[in-house]
Amino acid sequence: MKVDPKDGKCRECGGQLHITDADDATMTVECAECLKSYLVETDAFNDGAMFYYPEVMAQLMRGGSDENDQ
């Protein structure tokens, strides 16, 4: 799932982040530009864990990635 740049950018290069995995405490993000990958908290994007985290968990439960996240 892509992270809206207004909500968060790569801490290494400022590039577009993609959430690639999640568990009960963290989400794994990867930068589309520098390919750095790191863990962030579930509310890392100032959404109170109410948008990105539930969406990523739902995608994982469905067994795939967001088809619009190509």
CHARMM-style PDB file with segment names, atoms N, HN, CA, C and O in Angstrom:
ATOM      1  N   MET     1       0.838  -1.170   0.000  1.00  0.00      PROA
ATOM      2  CA  MET     1       0.000   0.000   0.000  1.00  0.00      PROA
ATOM      3  C   MET     1       0.885   1.236   0.000  1.00  0.00      PROA
ATOM      4  O   MET     1       1.814   1.341   0.800  1.00  0.00      PROA
ATOM      5  N   LYS     2       0.599   2.157  -0.885  1.00  0.00      PROA
ATOM      6  HN  LYS     2      -0.156   2.071  -1.535  1.00  0.00      PROA
ATOM      7  CA  LYS     2       1.365   3.393  -0.952  1.00  0.00      PROA
ATOM      8  C   LYS     2       0.964   4.338   0.178  1.00  0.00      PROA
ATOM      9  O   LYS     2      -0.205   4.424   0.551  1.00  0.00      PROA
ATOM     10  N   VAL     3       1.961   5.045   0.714  1.00  0.00      PROA
ATOM     11  HN  VAL     3       2.912   4.974   0.411  1.00  0.00      PROA
ATOM     12  CA  VAL     3       1.724   6.073   1.715  1.00  0.00      PROA
ATOM     13  C   VAL     3       1.663   7.414   0.996  1.00  0.00      PROA
ATOM     14  O   VAL     3       2.553   7.750   0.214  1.00  0.00      PROA
ATOM     15  N   ASP     4       0.625   8.164   1.260  1.00  0.00      PROA
ATOM     16  HN  ASP     4      -0.097   7.891   1.894  1.00  0.00      PROA
ATOM     17  CA  ASP     4       0.506   9.498   0.664  1.00  0.00      PROA
ATOM     18  C   ASP     4       1.699  10.330   1.132  1.00  0.00      PROA
ATOM     19  O   ASP     4       1.960  10.392   2.333  1.00  0.00      PROA
ATOM     20  N   PRO     5       2.429  10.970   0.217  1.00  0.00      PROA
ATOM     21  CA  PRO     5       3.607  11.761   0.591  1.00  0.00      PROA
ATOM     22  C   PRO     5       3.312  12.859   1.623  1.00  0.00      PROA
ATOM     23  O   PRO     5       4.211  13.264   2.361  1.00  0.00      PROA
ATOM     24  N   LYS     6       2.089  13.336   1.681  1.00  0.00      PROA
ATOM     25  HN  LYS     6       1.359  13.007   1.082  1.00  0.00      PROA
ATOM     26  CA  LYS     6       1.777  14.351   2.703  1.00  0.00      PROA
ATOM     27  C   LYS     6       1.721  13.730   4.100  1.00  0.00      PROA
ATOM     28  O   LYS     6       1.818  14.439   5.102  1.00  0.00      PROA
ATOM     29  N   ASP     7       1.563  12.396   4.165  1.00  0.00      PROA
ATOM     30  HN  ASP     7       1.484  11.820   3.352  1.00  0.00      PROA
ATOM     31  CA  ASP     7       1.504  11.701   5.442  1.00  0.00      PROA
ATOM     32  C   ASP     7       2.862  11.181   5.893  1.00  0.00      PROA
ATOM     33  O   ASP     7       3.108  11.055   7.093  1.00  0.00      PROA
ATOM     34  N   GLY     8       3.740  10.880   4.955  1.00  0.00      PROA
ATOM     35  HN  GLY     8       3.540  10.982   3.981  1.00  0.00      PROA
ATOM     36  CA  GLY     8       5.051  10.373   5.323  1.00  0.00      PROA
ATOM     37  C   GLY     8       5.912  10.109   4.109  1.00  0.00      PROA
ATOM     38  O   GLY     8       5.422   9.747   3.040  1.00  0.00      PROA
ATOM     39  N   LYS     9       7.216  10.299   4.300  1.00  0.00      PROA
ATOM     40  HN  LYS     9       7.614  10.593   5.169  1.00  0.00      PROA
ATOM     41  CA  LYS     9       8.199  10.064   3.245  1.00  0.00      PROA
ATOM     42  C   LYS     9       9.365   9.281   3.836  1.00  0.00      PROA
ATOM     43  O   LYS     9       9.507   9.193   5.055  1.00  0.00      PROA
ATOM     44  N   CYS    10      10.184   8.724   2.984  1.00  0.00      PROA
ATOM     45  HN  CYS    10      10.069   8.796   1.994  1.00  0.00      PROA
ATOM     46  CA  CYS    10      11.359   7.971   3.415  1.00  0.00      PROA
ATOM     47  C   CYS    10      12.264   8.849   4.269  1.00  0.00      PROA
ATOM     48  O   CYS    10      12.576   9.983   3.907  1.00  0.00      PROA
ATOM     49  N   ARG    11      12.677   8.304   5.405  1.00  0.00      PROA
ATOM     50  HN  ARG    11      12.423   7.383   5.699  1.00  0.00      PROA
ATOM     51  CA  ARG    11      13.557   9.076   6.286  1.00  0.00      PROA
ATOM     52  C   ARG    11      14.987   9.130   5.764  1.00  0.00      PROA
ATOM     53  O   ARG    11      15.792   9.924   6.250  1.00  0.00      PROA
ATOM     54  N   GLU    12      15.310   8.301   4.785  1.00  0.00      PROA
ATOM     55  HN  GLU    12      14.656   7.656   4.389  1.00  0.00      PROA
ATOM     56  CA  GLU    12      16.650   8.309   4.189  1.00  0.00      PROA
ATOM     57  C   GLU    12      16.759   9.311   3.037  1.00  0.00      PROA
ATOM     58  O   GLU    12      17.699  10.103   2.980  1.00  0.00      PROA
ATOM     59  N   CYS    13      15.775   9.266   2.109  1.00  0.00      PROA
ATOM     60  HN  CYS    13      15.011   8.623   2.155  1.00  0.00      PROA
ATOM     61  CA  CYS    13      15.913  10.070   0.896  1.00  0.00      PROA
ATOM     62  C   CYS    13      14.702  10.960   0.598  1.00  0.00      PROA
ATOM     63  O   CYS    13      14.751  11.779  -0.319  1.00  0.00      PROA
ATOM     64  N   GLY    14      13.621  10.807   1.363  1.00  0.00      PROA
ATOM     65  HN  GLY    14      13.582  10.141   2.109  1.00  0.00      PROA
ATOM     66  CA  GLY    14      12.420  11.597   1.104  1.00  0.00      PROA
ATOM     67  C   GLY    14      11.528  11.025   0.027  1.00  0.00      PROA
ATOM     68  O   GLY    14      10.611  11.703  -0.437  1.00  0.00      PROA
ATOM     69  N   GLY    15      11.777   9.782  -0.386  1.00  0.00      PROA
ATOM     70  HN  GLY    15      12.522   9.231  -0.010  1.00  0.00      PROA
ATOM     71  CA  GLY    15      11.016   9.153  -1.456  1.00  0.00      PROA
ATOM     72  C   GLY    15       9.674   8.593  -1.012  1.00  0.00      PROA
ATOM     73  O   GLY    15       9.317   8.644   0.165  1.00  0.00      PROA
ATOM     74  N   GLN    16       8.942   8.061  -1.976  1.00  0.00      PROA
ATOM     75  HN  GLN    16       9.232   8.019  -2.932  1.00  0.00      PROA
ATOM     76  CA  GLN    16       7.619   7.458  -1.766  1.00  0.00      PROA
ATOM     77  C   GLN    16       7.743   6.163  -0.974  1.00  0.00      PROA
ATOM     78  O   GLN    16       8.552   5.301  -1.316  1.00  0.00      PROA
ATOM     79  N   LEU    17       6.949   6.020   0.078  1.00  0.00      PROA
ATOM     80  HN  LEU    17       6.291   6.720   0.355  1.00  0.00      PROA
ATOM     81  CA  LEU    17       6.944   4.807   0.884  1.00  0.00      PROA
ATOM     82  C   LEU    17       5.808   3.878   0.487  1.00  0.00      PROA
ATOM     83  O   LEU    17       4.727   4.318   0.094  1.00  0.00      PROA
ATOM     84  N   HSD    18       6.078   2.592   0.598  1.00  0.00      PROA
ATOM     85  HN  HSD    18       6.956   2.235   0.917  1.00  0.00      PROA
ATOM     86  CA  HSD    18       5.082   1.545   0.406  1.00  0.00      PROA
ATOM     87  C   HSD    18       5.086   0.700   1.673  1.00  0.00      PROA
ATOM     88  O   HSD    18       6.151   0.314   2.154  1.00  0.00      PROA
ATOM     89  N   ILE    19       3.916   0.410   2.213  1.00  0.00      PROA
ATOM     90  HN  ILE    19       3.051   0.723   1.821  1.00  0.00      PROA
ATOM     91  CA  ILE    19       3.819  -0.481   3.361  1.00  0.00      PROA
ATOM     92  C   ILE    19       3.772  -1.897   2.801  1.00  0.00      PROA
ATOM     93  O   ILE    19       2.882  -2.239   2.021  1.00  0.00      PROA
ATOM     94  N   THR    20       4.738  -2.714   3.205  1.00  0.00      PROA
ATOM     95  HN  THR    20       5.460  -2.436   3.838  1.00  0.00      PROA
ATOM     96  CA  THR    20       4.860  -4.051   2.636  1.00  0.00      PROA
ATOM     97  C   THR    20       4.422  -5.162   3.581  1.00  0.00      PROA
ATOM     98  O   THR    20       4.156  -6.279   3.138  1.00  0.00      PROA
ATOM     99  N   ASP    21       4.344  -4.868   4.886  1.00  0.00      PROA
ATOM    100  HN  ASP    21       4.561  -3.960   5.246  1.00  0.00      PROA
ATOM    101  CA  ASP    21       3.956  -5.891   5.852  1.00  0.00      PROA
ATOM    102  C   ASP    21       3.533  -5.192   7.136  1.00  0.00      PROA
ATOM    103  O   ASP    21       3.825  -4.014   7.343  1.00  0.00      PROA
ATOM    104  N   ALA    22       2.840  -5.936   7.996  1.00  0.00      PROA
ATOM    105  HN  ALA    22       2.603  -6.893   7.827  1.00  0.00      PROA
ATOM    106  CA  ALA    22       2.406  -5.403   9.281  1.00  0.00      PROA
ATOM    107  C   ALA    22       2.181  -6.547  10.250  1.00  0.00      PROA
ATOM    108  O   ALA    22       1.911  -7.680   9.851  1.00  0.00      PROA
ATOM    109  N   ASP    23       2.297  -6.231  11.533  1.00  0.00      PROA
ATOM    110  HN  ASP    23       2.516  -5.311  11.857  1.00  0.00      PROA
ATOM    111  CA  ASP    23       1.923  -7.178  12.574  1.00  0.00      PROA
ATOM    112  C   ASP    23       1.167  -6.398  13.642  1.00  0.00      PROA
ATOM    113  O   ASP    23       0.697  -5.293  13.371  1.00  0.00      PROA
ATOM    114  N   ASP    24       1.037  -6.937  14.836  1.00  0.00      PROA
ATOM    115  HN  ASP    24       1.419  -7.835  15.057  1.00  0.00      PROA
ATOM    116  CA  ASP    24       0.236  -6.273  15.849  1.00  0.00      PROA
ATOM    117  C   ASP    24       0.868  -5.001  16.406  1.00  0.00      PROA
ATOM    118  O   ASP    24       0.179  -4.235  17.080  1.00  0.00      PROA
ATOM    119  N   ALA    25       2.138  -4.749  16.154  1.00  0.00      PROA
ATOM    120  HN  ALA    25       2.698  -5.371  15.606  1.00  0.00      PROA
ATOM    121  CA  ALA    25       2.803  -3.583  16.731  1.00  0.00      PROA
ATOM    122  C   ALA    25       3.520  -2.684  15.728  1.00  0.00      PROA
ATOM    123  O   ALA    25       3.786  -1.520  16.028  1.00  0.00      PROA
ATOM    124  N   THR    26       3.834  -3.204  14.546  1.00  0.00      PROA
ATOM    125  HN  THR    26       3.618  -4.150  14.303  1.00  0.00      PROA
ATOM    126  CA  THR    26       4.629  -2.428  13.595  1.00  0.00      PROA
ATOM    127  C   THR    26       4.152  -2.634  12.162  1.00  0.00      PROA
ATOM    128  O   THR    26       3.401  -3.561  11.858  1.00  0.00      PROA
ATOM    129  N   MET    27       4.609  -1.746  11.303  1.00  0.00      PROA
ATOM    130  HN  MET    27       5.219  -0.993  11.550  1.00  0.00      PROA
ATOM    131  CA  MET    27       4.436  -1.902   9.861  1.00  0.00      PROA
ATOM    132  C   MET    27       5.825  -1.812   9.243  1.00  0.00      PROA
ATOM    133  O   MET    27       6.680  -1.063   9.717  1.00  0.00      PROA
ATOM    134  N   THR    28       6.040  -2.577   8.189  1.00  0.00      PROA
ATOM    135  HN  THR    28       5.346  -3.185   7.804  1.00  0.00      PROA
ATOM    136  CA  THR    28       7.293  -2.518   7.445  1.00  0.00      PROA
ATOM    137  C   THR    28       7.055  -1.637   6.234  1.00  0.00      PROA
ATOM    138  O   THR    28       6.110  -1.852   5.475  1.00  0.00      PROA
ATOM    139  N   VAL    29       7.917  -0.641   6.055  1.00  0.00      PROA
ATOM    140  HN  VAL    29       8.685  -0.466   6.671  1.00  0.00      PROA
ATOM    141  CA  VAL    29       7.819   0.238   4.898  1.00  0.00      PROA
ATOM    142  C   VAL    29       9.077   0.087   4.055  1.00  0.00      PROA
ATOM    143  O   VAL    29      10.157  -0.216   4.563  1.00  0.00      PROA
ATOM    144  N   GLU    30       8.909   0.308   2.746  1.00  0.00      PROA
ATOM    145  HN  GLU    30       8.032   0.554   2.333  1.00  0.00      PROA
ATOM    146  CA  GLU    30      10.038   0.280   1.817  1.00  0.00      PROA
ATOM    147  C   GLU    30       9.936   1.493   0.912  1.00  0.00      PROA
ATOM    148  O   GLU    30       8.856   1.839   0.434  1.00  0.00      PROA
ATOM    149  N   CYS    31      11.066   2.128   0.683  1.00  0.00      PROA
ATOM    150  HN  CYS    31      11.943   1.846   1.071  1.00  0.00      PROA
ATOM    151  CA  CYS    31      11.109   3.294  -0.192  1.00  0.00      PROA
ATOM    152  C   CYS    31      11.183   2.843  -1.648  1.00  0.00      PROA
ATOM    153  O   CYS    31      11.980   1.974  -2.001  1.00  0.00      PROA
ATOM    154  N   ALA    32      10.352   3.437  -2.476  1.00  0.00      PROA
ATOM    155  HN  ALA    32       9.705   4.144  -2.189  1.00  0.00      PROA
ATOM    156  CA  ALA    32      10.337   3.105  -3.905  1.00  0.00      PROA
ATOM    157  C   ALA    32      11.579   3.627  -4.622  1.00  0.00      PROA
ATOM    158  O   ALA    32      11.915   3.148  -5.705  1.00  0.00      PROA
ATOM    159  N   GLU    33      12.262   4.603  -4.030  1.00  0.00      PROA
ATOM    160  HN  GLU    33      11.989   4.993  -3.150  1.00  0.00      PROA
ATOM    161  CA  GLU    33      13.421   5.199  -4.692  1.00  0.00      PROA
ATOM    162  C   GLU    33      14.748   4.584  -4.246  1.00  0.00      PROA
ATOM    163  O   GLU    33      15.513   4.091  -5.075  1.00  0.00      PROA
ATOM    164  N   CYS    34      15.025   4.612  -2.929  1.00  0.00      PROA
ATOM    165  HN  CYS    34      14.404   5.012  -2.255  1.00  0.00      PROA
ATOM    166  CA  CYS    34      16.324   4.112  -2.456  1.00  0.00      PROA
ATOM    167  C   CYS    34      16.261   2.661  -1.996  1.00  0.00      PROA
ATOM    168  O   CYS    34      17.293   2.061  -1.695  1.00  0.00      PROA
ATOM    169  N   LEU    35      15.053   2.090  -1.940  1.00  0.00      PROA
ATOM    170  HN  LEU    35      14.214   2.578  -2.184  1.00  0.00      PROA
ATOM    171  CA  LEU    35      14.806   0.700  -1.572  1.00  0.00      PROA
ATOM    172  C   LEU    35      15.137   0.363  -0.122  1.00  0.00      PROA
ATOM    173  O   LEU    35      15.198  -0.815   0.230  1.00  0.00      PROA
ATOM    174  N   LYS    36      15.353   1.365   0.725  1.00  0.00      PROA
ATOM    175  HN  LYS    36      15.304   2.322   0.439  1.00  0.00      PROA
ATOM    176  CA  LYS    36      15.560   1.122   2.152  1.00  0.00      PROA
ATOM    177  C   LYS    36      14.261   0.598   2.733  1.00  0.00      PROA
ATOM    178  O   LYS    36      13.176   1.020   2.333  1.00  0.00      PROA
ATOM    179  N   SER    37      14.377  -0.314   3.668  1.00  0.00      PROA
ATOM    180  HN  SER    37      15.258  -0.656   3.992  1.00  0.00      PROA
ATOM    181  CA  SER    37      13.226  -0.903   4.331  1.00  0.00      PROA
ATOM    182  C   SER    37      13.432  -0.770   5.831  1.00  0.00      PROA
ATOM    183  O   SER    37      14.532  -1.000   6.334  1.00  0.00      PROA
ATOM    184  N   TYR    38      12.373  -0.398   6.549  1.00  0.00      PROA
ATOM    185  HN  TYR    38      11.480  -0.211   6.141  1.00  0.00      PROA
ATOM    186  CA  TYR    38      12.475  -0.272   7.997  1.00  0.00      PROA
ATOM    187  C   TYR    38      11.103  -0.379   8.639  1.00  0.00      PROA
ATOM    188  O   TYR    38      10.078  -0.266   7.966  1.00  0.00      PROA
ATOM    189  N   LEU    39      11.094  -0.598   9.949  1.00  0.00      PROA
ATOM    190  HN  LEU    39      11.926  -0.690  10.496  1.00  0.00      PROA
ATOM    191  CA  LEU    39       9.864  -0.713  10.715  1.00  0.00      PROA
ATOM    192  C   LEU    39       9.420   0.657  11.216  1.00  0.00      PROA
ATOM    193  O   LEU    39      10.238   1.510  11.561  1.00  0.00      PROA
ATOM    194  N   VAL    40       8.106   0.841  11.247  1.00  0.00      PROA
ATOM    195  HN  VAL    40       7.441   0.148  10.967  1.00  0.00      PROA
ATOM    196  CA  VAL    40       7.515   2.039  11.858  1.00  0.00      PROA
ATOM    197  C   VAL    40       6.363   1.574  12.753  1.00  0.00      PROA
ATOM    198  O   VAL    40       5.859   0.460  12.606  1.00  0.00      PROA
ATOM    199  N   GLU    41       5.962   2.431  13.667  1.00  0.00      PROA
ATOM    200  HN  GLU    41       6.372   3.336  13.787  1.00  0.00      PROA
ATOM    201  CA  GLU    41       4.818   2.120  14.514  1.00  0.00      PROA
ATOM    202  C   GLU    41       3.536   2.197  13.696  1.00  0.00      PROA
ATOM    203  O   GLU    41       3.514   2.801  12.623  1.00  0.00      PROA
ATOM    204  N   THR    42       2.479   1.591  14.197  1.00  0.00      PROA
ATOM    205  HN  THR    42       2.497   1.101  15.068  1.00  0.00      PROA
ATOM    206  CA  THR    42       1.219   1.532  13.457  1.00  0.00      PROA
ATOM    207  C   THR    42       0.587   2.905  13.246  1.00  0.00      PROA
ATOM    208  O   THR    42      -0.234   3.075  12.345  1.00  0.00      PROA
ATOM    209  N   ASP    43       0.959   3.882  14.063  1.00  0.00      PROA
ATOM    210  HN  ASP    43       1.625   3.744  14.795  1.00  0.00      PROA
ATOM    211  CA  ASP    43       0.418   5.236  13.903  1.00  0.00      PROA
ATOM    212  C   ASP    43       1.484   6.218  13.404  1.00  0.00      PROA
ATOM    213  O   ASP    43       1.425   7.411  13.702  1.00  0.00      PROA
ATOM    214  N   ALA    44       2.436   5.716  12.658  1.00  0.00      PROA
ATOM    215  HN  ALA    44       2.483   4.747  12.415  1.00  0.00      PROA
ATOM    216  CA  ALA    44       3.576   6.527  12.204  1.00  0.00      PROA
ATOM    217  C   ALA    44       3.183   7.659  11.262  1.00  0.00      PROA
ATOM    218  O   ALA    44       3.940   8.616  11.099  1.00  0.00      PROA
ATOM    219  N   PHE    45       2.023   7.564  10.648  1.00  0.00      PROA
ATOM    220  HN  PHE    45       1.408   6.787  10.780  1.00  0.00      PROA
ATOM    221  CA  PHE    45       1.657   8.545   9.628  1.00  0.00      PROA
ATOM    222  C   PHE    45       0.579   9.518  10.113  1.00  0.00      PROA
ATOM    223  O   PHE    45      -0.216  10.036   9.329  1.00  0.00      PROA
ATOM    224  N   ASN    46       0.577   9.749  11.432  1.00  0.00      PROA
ATOM    225  HN  ASN    46       1.223   9.328  12.069  1.00  0.00      PROA
ATOM    226  CA  ASN    46      -0.314  10.737  12.064  1.00  0.00      PROA
ATOM    227  C   ASN    46      -1.787  10.509  11.759  1.00  0.00      PROA
ATOM    228  O   ASN    46      -2.565  11.455  11.628  1.00  0.00      PROA
ATOM    229  N   ASP    47      -2.157   9.227  11.648  1.00  0.00      PROA
ATOM    230  HN  ASP    47      -1.525   8.459  11.754  1.00  0.00      PROA
ATOM    231  CA  ASP    47      -3.561   8.903  11.392  1.00  0.00      PROA
ATOM    232  C   ASP    47      -4.197   8.185  12.576  1.00  0.00      PROA
ATOM    233  O   ASP    47      -5.328   7.709  12.482  1.00  0.00      PROA
ATOM    234  N   GLY    48      -3.468   8.106  13.700  1.00  0.00      PROA
ATOM    235  HN  GLY    48      -2.549   8.493  13.777  1.00  0.00      PROA
ATOM    236  CA  GLY    48      -3.984   7.409  14.865  1.00  0.00      PROA
ATOM    237  C   GLY    48      -4.195   5.930  14.624  1.00  0.00      PROA
ATOM    238  O   GLY    48      -5.006   5.298  15.301  1.00  0.00      PROA
ATOM    239  N   ALA    49      -3.473   5.373  13.670  1.00  0.00      PROA
ATOM    240  HN  ALA    49      -2.814   5.887  13.121  1.00  0.00      PROA
ATOM    241  CA  ALA    49      -3.599   3.967  13.274  1.00  0.00      PROA
ATOM    242  C   ALA    49      -5.005   3.634  12.794  1.00  0.00      PROA
ATOM    243  O   ALA    49      -5.467   2.503  12.950  1.00  0.00      PROA
ATOM    244  N   MET    50      -5.688   4.618  12.208  1.00  0.00      PROA
ATOM    245  HN  MET    50      -5.314   5.537  12.081  1.00  0.00      PROA
ATOM    246  CA  MET    50      -7.075   4.421  11.782  1.00  0.00      PROA
ATOM    247  C   MET    50      -7.235   4.270  10.263  1.00  0.00      PROA
ATOM    248  O   MET    50      -8.323   3.921   9.806  1.00  0.00      PROA
ATOM    249  N   PHE    51      -6.206   4.517   9.484  1.00  0.00      PROA
ATOM    250  HN  PHE    51      -5.322   4.801   9.856  1.00  0.00      PROA
ATOM    251  CA  PHE    51      -6.322   4.386   8.036  1.00  0.00      PROA
ATOM    252  C   PHE    51      -5.354   3.343   7.487  1.00  0.00      PROA
ATOM    253  O   PHE    51      -5.778   2.290   7.012  1.00  0.00      PROA
ATOM    254  N   TYR    52      -4.063   3.631   7.550  1.00  0.00      PROA
ATOM    255  HN  TYR    52      -3.718   4.487   7.936  1.00  0.00      PROA
ATOM    256  CA  TYR    52      -3.081   2.748   6.917  1.00  0.00      PROA
ATOM    257  C   TYR    52      -3.049   1.360   7.554  1.00  0.00      PROA
ATOM    258  O   TYR    52      -3.109   0.357   6.844  1.00  0.00      PROA
ATOM    259  N   TYR    53      -2.957   1.290   8.865  1.00  0.00      PROA
ATOM    260  HN  TYR    53      -2.908   2.105   9.442  1.00  0.00      PROA
ATOM    261  CA  TYR    53      -2.832   0.004   9.543  1.00  0.00      PROA
ATOM    262  C   TYR    53      -4.011  -0.927   9.253  1.00  0.00      PROA
ATOM    263  O   TYR    53      -3.777  -2.065   8.848  1.00  0.00      PROA
ATOM    264  N   PRO    54      -5.274  -0.501   9.437  1.00  0.00      PROA
ATOM    265  CA  PRO    54      -6.378  -1.418   9.129  1.00  0.00      PROA
ATOM    266  C   PRO    54      -6.419  -1.844   7.659  1.00  0.00      PROA
ATOM    267  O   PRO    54      -6.742  -2.992   7.355  1.00  0.00      PROA
ATOM    268  N   GLU    55      -6.095  -0.928   6.754  1.00  0.00      PROA
ATOM    269  HN  GLU    55      -5.833   0.005   7.000  1.00  0.00      PROA
ATOM    270  CA  GLU    55      -6.100  -1.266   5.326  1.00  0.00      PROA
ATOM    271  C   GLU    55      -5.048  -2.324   5.004  1.00  0.00      PROA
ATOM    272  O   GLU    55      -5.320  -3.273   4.269  1.00  0.00      PROA
ATOM    273  N   VAL    56      -3.854  -2.158   5.552  1.00  0.00      PROA
ATOM    274  HN  VAL    56      -3.633  -1.387   6.149  1.00  0.00      PROA
ATOM    275  CA  VAL    56      -2.782  -3.123   5.295  1.00  0.00      PROA
ATOM    276  C   VAL    56      -3.134  -4.472   5.912  1.00  0.00      PROA
ATOM    277  O   VAL    56      -2.922  -5.509   5.285  1.00  0.00      PROA
ATOM    278  N   MET    57      -3.666  -4.471   7.124  1.00  0.00      PROA
ATOM    279  HN  MET    57      -3.838  -3.628   7.633  1.00  0.00      PROA
ATOM    280  CA  MET    57      -4.041  -5.727   7.765  1.00  0.00      PROA
ATOM    281  C   MET    57      -5.143  -6.431   6.964  1.00  0.00      PROA
ATOM    282  O   MET    57      -5.114  -7.653   6.821  1.00  0.00      PROA
ATOM    283  N   ALA    58      -6.103  -5.678   6.448  1.00  0.00      PROA
ATOM    284  HN  ALA    58      -6.126  -4.685   6.565  1.00  0.00      PROA
ATOM    285  CA  ALA    58      -7.161  -6.269   5.624  1.00  0.00      PROA
ATOM    286  C   ALA    58      -6.572  -6.877   4.351  1.00  0.00      PROA
ATOM    287  O   ALA    58      -6.972  -7.967   3.942  1.00  0.00      PROA
ATOM    288  N   GLN    59      -5.632  -6.183   3.729  1.00  0.00      PROA
ATOM    289  HN  GLN    59      -5.307  -5.297   4.061  1.00  0.00      PROA
ATOM    290  CA  GLN    59      -4.984  -6.718   2.524  1.00  0.00      PROA
ATOM    291  C   GLN    59      -4.253  -8.015   2.842  1.00  0.00      PROA
ATOM    292  O   GLN    59      -4.322  -8.977   2.077  1.00  0.00      PROA
ATOM    293  N   LEU    60      -3.554  -8.039   3.969  1.00  0.00      PROA
ATOM    294  HN  LEU    60      -3.498  -7.257   4.590  1.00  0.00      PROA
ATOM    295  CA  LEU    60      -2.821  -9.243   4.353  1.00  0.00      PROA
ATOM    296  C   LEU    60      -3.776 -10.401   4.624  1.00  0.00      PROA
ATOM    297  O   LEU    60      -3.485 -11.544   4.273  1.00  0.00      PROA
ATOM    298  N   MET    61      -4.897 -10.110   5.239  1.00  0.00      PROA
ATOM    299  HN  MET    61      -5.134  -9.181   5.524  1.00  0.00      PROA
ATOM    300  CA  MET    61      -5.879 -11.160   5.529  1.00  0.00      PROA
ATOM    301  C   MET    61      -6.503 -11.710   4.247  1.00  0.00      PROA
ATOM    302  O   MET    61      -6.870 -12.883   4.180  1.00  0.00      PROA
ATOM    303  N   ARG    62      -6.621 -10.843   3.224  1.00  0.00      PROA
ATOM    304  HN  ARG    62      -6.323  -9.890   3.279  1.00  0.00      PROA
ATOM    305  CA  ARG    62      -7.134 -11.295   1.927  1.00  0.00      PROA
ATOM    306  C   ARG    62      -6.076 -12.075   1.161  1.00  0.00      PROA
ATOM    307  O   ARG    62      -6.378 -12.713   0.153  1.00  0.00      PROA
ATOM    308  N   GLY    63      -4.842 -12.023   1.636  1.00  0.00      PROA
ATOM    309  HN  GLY    63      -4.597 -11.504   2.455  1.00  0.00      PROA
ATOM    310  CA  GLY    63      -3.784 -12.810   1.026  1.00  0.00      PROA
ATOM    311  C   GLY    63      -3.092 -12.154  -0.139  1.00  0.00      PROA
ATOM    312  O   GLY    63      -2.487 -12.848  -0.956  1.00  0.00      PROA
ATOM    313  N   GLY    64      -3.157 -10.839  -0.248  1.00  0.00      PROA
ATOM    314  HN  GLY    64      -3.648 -10.275   0.416  1.00  0.00      PROA
ATOM    315  CA  GLY    64      -2.493 -10.202  -1.375  1.00  0.00      PROA
ATOM    316  C   GLY    64      -2.222  -8.746  -1.137  1.00  0.00      PROA
ATOM    317  O   GLY    64      -2.421  -8.218  -0.042  1.00  0.00      PROA
ATOM    318  N   SER    65      -1.765  -8.111  -2.185  1.00  0.00      PROA
ATOM    319  HN  SER    65      -1.603  -8.540  -3.074  1.00  0.00      PROA
ATOM    320  CA  SER    65      -1.500  -6.682  -2.136  1.00  0.00      PROA
ATOM    321  C   SER    65      -2.676  -5.934  -2.752  1.00  0.00      PROA
ATOM    322  O   SER    65      -3.544  -6.520  -3.399  1.00  0.00      PROA
ATOM    323  N   ASP    66      -2.675  -4.663  -2.538  1.00  0.00      PROA
ATOM    324  HN  ASP    66      -1.969  -4.187  -2.013  1.00  0.00      PROA
ATOM    325  CA  ASP    66      -3.718  -3.808  -3.102  1.00  0.00      PROA
ATOM    326  C   ASP    66      -3.556  -3.793  -4.611  1.00  0.00      PROA
ATOM    327  O   ASP    66      -2.497  -3.421  -5.116  1.00  0.00      PROA
ATOM    328  N   GLU    67      -4.583  -4.190  -5.331  1.00  0.00      PROA
ATOM    329  HN  GLU    67      -5.443  -4.492  -4.921  1.00  0.00      PROA
ATOM    330  CA  GLU    67      -4.494  -4.234  -6.790  1.00  0.00      PROA
ATOM    331  C   GLU    67      -4.292  -2.855  -7.391  1.00  0.00      PROA
ATOM    332  O   GLU    67      -3.867  -2.753  -8.542  1.00  0.00      PROA
ATOM    333  N   ASN    68      -4.581  -1.788  -6.651  1.00  0.00      PROA
ATOM    334  HN  ASN    68      -4.926  -1.872  -5.716  1.00  0.00      PROA
ATOM    335  CA  ASN    68      -4.364  -0.419  -7.131  1.00  0.00      PROA
ATOM    336  C   ASN    68      -2.973   0.093  -6.769  1.00  0.00      PROA
ATOM    337  O   ASN    68      -2.647   1.246  -7.047  1.00  0.00      PROA
ATOM    338  N   ASP    69      -2.169  -0.738  -6.164  1.00  0.00      PROA
ATOM    339  HN  ASP    69      -2.434  -1.675  -5.938  1.00  0.00      PROA
ATOM    340  CA  ASP    69      -0.852  -0.344  -5.668  1.00  0.00      PROA
ATOM    341  C   ASP    69       0.257  -0.825  -6.596  1.00  0.00      PROA
ATOM    342  O   ASP    69       1.319  -1.241  -6.134  1.00  0.00      PROA
ATOM    343  N   GLN    70       0.018  -0.770  -7.880  1.00  0.00      PROA
ATOM    344  HN  GLN    70      -0.845  -0.431  -8.256  1.00  0.00      PROA
ATOM    345  CA  GLN    70       0.964  -1.255  -8.867  1.00  0.00      PROA
ATOM    346  C   GLN    70       2.014  -0.221  -9.173  1.00  0.00      PROA
ATOM    347  OT1 GLN    70       2.901  -0.464  -9.992  1.00  0.00      PROA
TER     348      GLN     70
END
